[in-house]
Amino acid sequence: MKRIVSILLVAIVLLAMSLIPAYAIENMNPGEYIYEERFVEQHVINTSYGDPYMYDELYYHHVDENDPNSEIDWVLVYTWYLFEDMTFCTRIGNRIVYVGARHVPFITGYGVYDVKQDCFFDLAFDNTVKKYEDLEDVVNNKVRIGNLLGDIDLDERLTILDATTLQIGLVEGKYRDPYSEENNIADFDRDRKVTVMDATAIQMKLAGIEA
């Protein structure tokens, strides 16, 4: 009986090992995009051996945004490569975005591909956000990556319920990790700590009162 169980376990493990690479390669390489080839070339990804990566072009910005046939000058991209973690976040307008790990050159997370410079830039750096016209509007209103600042219940709206939920979380000791995603969303006044003042700031915002 033990021998049969052992044989079955070995068979299951071998089957799993045979399926995982195929599944990984299929899902890590989602397909061809306009500038995907440049990403692969610049980051020396060996697609013939199935190097795991994800690549997505989220938004194409045109020189004339009113003319979709005009030249593309930059592209908002998302990538994941070689098991990198999303460790840094930044505020872009009213959204908190986890952007990657401050890589130069850019590898992981959200970034911008500058078509004319033929180079990828990481959104983890503030100067990238400031450099590209309309990027803040794209992130906040067109693509909406990341989370809305103060949106504690994650329903993509800022309401009085968010302030109430934040206060309850403080009582329960929820916001103890200053680097957690929930802390970054709850830190409405951006003073690097979550307090009752953040709930008050949300209430003032909803009432149309400037802090």
Secondary structure, DSSP 8 states (H G I E B T S, - for coil): -HHHHHHHHHHHHHHHHHHHHHHHHHHH-----TTHHHHHHHTT--GGGT--EEEEEEEEEESSTT-TTS-EEEEEEEEEETT----EEEEETTEEEEEES--SS--SEEEEEETTTTEEEETTSHHHHHHSTTHHHIIIIIS--SEETT-TT-SSS--HHHHHHHHHHHHTT----TTSHHHHHH-TT-SSS--HHHHHHHHHHHTT---
